[in-house]
Structure formats: C-alpha cells, structure tokens
Amino acid sequence: MPRRARLDAPGTLHHVIIRGIEKRRIVKDVADHENFVKRLEELSAETKTAIYAWALMTNHAHILLRSSEFGLPGFMRRLLTGYAISYNRRHRRWGHLFQNRYKSIICDEDAYFTLLVRYIHLNPLRAKLVNSLEQLDRYRWCGHSTIVGKIKNDWQDRDYVLKWFGNKEGEATGAYRNYVKKGIAEGRCPELVGGGLIRSMGGWSAVKALRRSGDRELSDERILGSGEFVEQIIKEAETKTKYQLPVLDYHKKIDELITRICRDEKVSIEELKGGSRRREASRVRARIAIRLVKTHGVALAEVARQLGVSTSAVSKIMKRTSQ
C-alpha cells in the first residue's frame, strides 16, 4: 500500500515519533544526547518552530511541536540528517540511523494537548531511565524538567504549556506536576501514539459502541481527533493541493525561467546544462539557481538536475549568496 502524503500547514500541532532503524540505539552516551538536543534547540530557534514537549530515549524520541512557515518536512529533514551524519562520523559507522520515515500525527489541540505533554514526558519513567517522579524532575533529556523549572531551556515553550494549568507560574507548575503524577498509574496509553478511528475514540470498545449505535465517525491514521476535526484538516489539505501547480506546469515554469534568463544573458541552454565553467555561464547558472531556490522554493536537488550540476554545487552557490 503506497504511503499517504504528510499533512502540514503553518500552526499545525504534531506529535512526532522518531525511531532507530531495526530498533537500534540512536544515542550511546552523553555527547550524543547533547548533540541531538543542541540541534533541536538551534533548529527550533532558526525556524521559529515551537517545541512544547520532548523525550529523547535510547532508541527513539518523541517531540510535540507546532510547525512554522518553514514546514515540518524541512525541519525534520535537517534535524535527522544533520544528527545522523555527525553520529555516524563520531562512532565510525555507515548506513541509516533512523527508520526511513518518521511518524507524525496531527493532533486536536483542545482534546489532546495536555494528555500528549504528559504522555511524552512520562516516557523516561515508563522505560525506567529514571526511577521516580523526583528523578524525572531533574532529568536532562526530557522536557518535563524544564516545565517544572529545574532545568532551563529557553528554546522550549514552557509558558504556553503552563498556561493550560493556571495563570500564575507557581500555581500552574504545581498543577502541571500533579497532573503528570496522576498519569503514572495510567500506563502506556497506546491511544496517544497514532491516529485513526480506534485511537481517536480512545480504544476498540468505544468504536464498537459507536457502530452499535449506528453512528459513523470520519477517521484518518495521520490524525488524532474527532471526525469533525479530521474533516476540517482534510478539507484544508485538499484546498491547499487544489491551488498548487500540477507537476507538468511546475516543470514548465522552471523551463520558461531558464530559457528567458539564458536568452537575456546570451548564454545557450546547452552550454548552461553542459557543465561549462566559462565565467559567463557560471554567473548565469548562479543567477538561475538563486532565483529558483529563493523566489520559487525549488529544492536544491531539483535545481541541480535542471542545471546539470551536482547538489553540492548548488549548495555552494547558496552559501556564497548568504555570506
């Protein structure tokens, strides 16, 4: 069965789950933990992606975030690719570190925000990485310690989480911690780690009761929320897709831009795409690359394919323009 497209738009709340390939470790020591968290910190600040909850485990990680104009795919690609390269280099290994496709679930904020924060932050306790709530309060590799004020992470949106528990910081912090404490007895809560009808309804028994009553509820495995919420998200996605250029028009626009600039600059398309290093051809190639990436948002790999050069060559062009 083919993979379904990811759903995303600026402001969307996502529960992201990252897993090591074949359930292998993604962190081995303190340096690995620090590396992953540092990258999360820098990217969230750079892309203005709000991080509400997170937990870095031995072979997987959870992040509750709100995507920005930068988009979830770009954010995750930079986080995972950058970390995997540094991890492999440091541990002298080769090949994939993560499963090919991270899991992202769009969540109905009103219904699930606090439940997801608690679920994610209790992961280290459930996995026995810590032995008590008191130890979790000071555990560095989980966002809970920041919410309760024991460890400072300015990049984590602590204030937004606490607003769900009270207007005054002290009272809200206490209410949050008590809420987390009550969740310890609830166990693993499998309904919170995926979308679809069974998870959105809170379990199979609720789905059977719904069917017995003759009611129907729209569902989607990419979404955790009510049928009404699912319908709203899918409609927004369809509207977004409706107004995107079809693939053929997309490539036609790229071809037209290349043809126009080559004509204006009196450089042949054959020379441009043939890898010529003549100064004039290189200058025009750089101009087109910058226009395609910065103005039209074309991926570096696609620009490279259109111009007959390597992706690293396009990357170098973009770096020179940003200096």
C-alpha positions in Angstrom: 0.0 0.0 0.0 1.5 3.4 -1.0 2.4 5.9 1.7 0.0 8.7 2.1 1.2 12.3 1.9 2.1 14.1 5.1 -0.4 16.7 6.2 1.1 20.0 7.3 0.4 23.7 7.4 1.9 26.5 9.5 0.5 26.4 13.0 -0.3 22.6 12.9 0.3 20.7 16.2 2.2 17.5 15.5 3.2 14.6 17.7 6.4 13.3 16.0 7.9 9.9 16.8 11.5 9.1 15.6 12.7 5.5 15.8 16.1 4.0 15.3 16.4 1.6 12.4 15.7 -2.0 13.5 15.0 -0.6 17.0 18.7 0.2 17.4 20.1 2.9 19.6 20.1 6.5 18.4 22.2 7.7 21.4 25.1 6.0 23.1 26.5 8.5 25.5 26.1 12.0 27.0 27.8 13.6 24.0 25.2 12.1 21.7 22.4 13.3 23.9 23.9 16.8 24.0 24.3 16.8 20.2 20.7 15.9 19.5 19.3 18.4 22.0 21.6 21.2 20.7 20.4 20.6 17.2 16.8 20.6 18.3 17.5 23.9 20.1 19.2 25.6 17.2 16.6 24.5 14.6 13.6 25.5 16.7 15.0 29.0 17.1 16.1 29.3 13.5 12.8 28.1 12.0 10.5 29.5 14.7 9.1 26.0 15.4 7.5 25.9 18.9 8.5 22.8 21.0 6.2 22.0 23.8 7.2 18.5 25.0 10.0 16.1 24.1 11.8 13.0 25.3 15.0 11.5 24.0 15.1 7.8 24.7 17.7 5.2 23.8 16.3 4.0 20.5 13.5 6.6 19.8 12.4 10.1 20.5 9.1 12.0 20.9 8.5 15.7 20.1 5.3 17.7 20.4 5.7 20.7 18.2 3.9 23.4 16.2 5.1 23.7 12.7 6.1 27.1 11.3 6.2 28.6 7.8 9.4 26.5 7.4 7.3 23.4 7.4 7.6 20.1 9.3 9.3 18.1 6.5 12.1 20.6 6.2 12.5 20.9 10.0 12.7 17.1 10.4 15.0 16.6 7.4 17.6 19.0 8.8 17.3 17.6 12.3 17.6 13.9 11.4 20.1 14.2 8.5 22.5 16.5 10.5 22.4 14.4 13.6 22.8 11.1 11.7 25.9 12.4 9.8 27.5 13.5 13.0 26.6 10.3 14.9 28.0 8.1 12.1 31.2 10.1 11.9 31.7 10.1 15.7 31.0 6.3 16.0 32.7 5.3 12.8 29.6 3.7 11.4 27.8 3.8 8.0 24.3 3.5 6.8 20.9 4.6 8.0 20.5 5.5 11.7 16.7 6.2 11.7 13.8 4.4 10.2 13.2 5.8 6.7 10.1 7.6 7.6 9.5 9.3 11.0 5.9 9.3 12.2 3.9 12.5 12.5 0.4 12.7 13.8 -1.7 15.9 13.6 -3.4 16.4 16.9 -6.7 18.1 18.0 -5.2 20.6 20.4 -8.2 21.2 22.6 -8.8 17.4 23.2 -5.2 16.1 23.4 -2.6 18.8 24.2 -2.2 18.2 27.9 -2.6 14.4 27.5 0.2 14.4 25.0 2.5 16.6 27.0 2.1 14.2 30.0 2.4 11.1 27.9 5.6 12.2 26.2 7.2 13.5 29.4 6.5 10.2 31.3 8.4 8.1 28.7 11.7 8.0 30.7 9.8 6.9 33.8 7.9 4.2 32.0 11.1 3.0 30.3 12.9 3.0 33.8 15.5 5.5 32.6 14.6 7.2 35.9 13.0 5.5 39.0 10.7 8.2 40.3 8.9 11.5 39.5 11.5 13.3 41.7 14.3 12.0 39.4 12.3 12.9 36.3 12.0 16.5 37.7 15.8 16.8 37.1 16.3 14.5 34.1 18.1 16.4 31.4 16.9 14.5 28.3 13.2 15.2 28.7 11.2 18.5 28.6 9.5 17.8 31.9 12.4 19.2 33.9 12.0 22.5 32.1 8.3 22.7 32.7 8.8 22.2 36.5 11.6 24.8 36.4 14.5 22.6 37.4 16.4 22.9 34.1 16.4 25.9 31.9 15.8 25.5 28.2 14.9 28.9 26.7 14.1 27.3 23.3 11.3 25.2 24.9 7.9 26.9 25.1 7.4 26.4 28.8 5.0 29.4 29.2 2.5 28.0 26.7 2.3 24.7 28.4 1.9 26.2 31.9 -1.0 28.4 30.6 -3.1 25.2 30.3 -2.7 24.7 34.1 -3.1 28.2 35.6 -2.5 31.9 35.3 0.2 32.2 37.9 3.5 30.4 37.4 3.8 28.8 40.8 0.2 27.5 40.8 0.5 26.3 37.2 3.7 24.5 37.8 2.3 22.7 40.8 -0.9 21.8 38.9 1.1 20.5 36.0 3.3 18.3 38.2 0.2 16.9 40.0 -1.3 16.1 36.6 1.8 14.3 35.5 1.8 12.4 38.8 -1.7 11.2 38.3 -0.8 9.9 34.8 1.8 7.5 36.1 -0.9 4.9 37.0 -2.4 5.1 33.6 0.4 3.1 31.9 1.4 3.4 28.3 -1.7 4.9 26.8 -1.4 3.4 23.3 -4.3 5.5 22.0 -2.0 8.5 22.1 0.7 7.3 19.7 -1.2 7.2 16.5 -4.2 8.5 14.6 -7.2 6.6 13.1 -10.7 5.9 14.5 -9.7 3.5 17.2 -7.1 5.8 18.7 -9.2 8.9 18.3 -12.1 7.2 20.1 -9.9 6.0 22.9 -10.0 2.3 22.1 -11.7 -0.5 20.3 -14.6 -0.8 22.8 -15.6 2.8 22.1 -15.5 2.1 18.4 -17.8 -1.0 18.8 -20.2 1.0 20.9 -20.2 3.7 18.1 -21.0 1.1 15.5 -23.8 -0.5 17.6 -25.5 2.9 17.8 -25.4 3.3 14.0 -23.2 6.4 14.1 -20.3 7.0 11.8 -17.1 8.9 12.5 -14.6 10.0 9.9 -11.1 8.9 10.6 -7.5 9.1 9.2 -4.4 7.3 10.5 -2.5 10.6 10.2 -4.8 12.5 12.5 -5.7 12.2 16.2 -9.0 13.8 16.8 -12.8 13.7 16.3 -14.5 13.1 13.0 -15.2 16.8 12.7 -11.6 17.7 13.3 -10.4 15.1 10.7 -12.8 16.5 8.2 -11.5 20.0 8.8 -7.9 19.0 8.3 -8.5 17.0 5.2 -10.5 19.9 3.6 -7.7 22.3 4.3 -5.2 19.9 2.7 -7.4 19.4 -0.3 -7.8 23.2 -0.7 -4.0 23.6 -0.5 -3.4 20.9 -3.1 -6.1 22.4 -5.4 -4.2 25.6 -5.7 -0.8 24.1 -6.2 0.6 23.9 -9.7 0.4 20.5 -11.3 3.7 18.8 -11.8 3.7 19.4 -15.5 3.0 23.1 -15.0 5.7 23.3 -12.3 8.4 22.0 -14.6 7.1 24.1 -17.5 7.6 27.3 -15.3 11.1 26.2 -14.5 11.9 25.7 -18.2 10.5 29.0 -19.1 12.5 30.8 -16.5 15.8 29.2 -17.6 15.0 29.9 -21.3 14.2 33.6 -20.6 17.3 34.2 -18.5 19.6 32.4 -21.0 18.1 34.4 -23.8 18.6 37.7 -21.9 22.2 36.9 -21.0 23.0 35.4 -24.4 24.1 32.1 -23.0 22.9 28.9 -24.7 20.9 26.4 -22.7 23.3 23.6 -24.0 26.3 25.4 -22.5 24.5 26.1 -19.2 23.4 22.5 -18.7 26.6 21.0 -20.1 28.6 22.0 -17.1 30.6 24.8 -18.8 32.9 26.6 -16.4 33.2 29.7 -18.6 32.7 32.7 -16.3 29.6 34.0 -18.0 27.9 30.6 -18.0 28.8 30.1 -14.3 27.4 33.6 -13.5 24.1 32.8 -15.3 23.9 29.4 -13.6 24.3 31.0 -10.2 21.6 33.6 -11.0 19.1 31.0 -12.1 19.9 28.8 -9.0 19.3 31.7 -6.6 16.1 32.6 -8.3 14.7 29.1 -8.3 15.6 28.5 -4.7 14.9 31.8 -3.0 11.9 33.1 -5.1 10.2 29.8 -6.1 11.2 27.5 -3.3 12.6 24.7 -5.6 14.6 22.1 -3.8 18.4 22.1 -4.2 18.4 18.6 -5.8 15.8 19.7 -8.4 17.7 22.9 -9.2 20.9 20.8 -9.7 19.1 18.4 -12.0 17.7 21.3 -14.1 21.2 23.0 -14.4 23.3 19.9 -15.0 25.4 20.2 -11.9 25.7 18.5 -8.5 23.5 19.3 -5.5 26.7 20.3 -3.6 27.5 22.8 -6.4 24.1 24.5 -5.9 24.6 24.4 -2.1 27.9 26.3 -2.5 26.1 28.9 -4.7 23.5 29.5 -2.0 26.2 29.7 0.7 28.1 32.4 -1.2 24.9 34.5 -1.5 24.2 34.3 2.2 27.7 35.4 3.3 
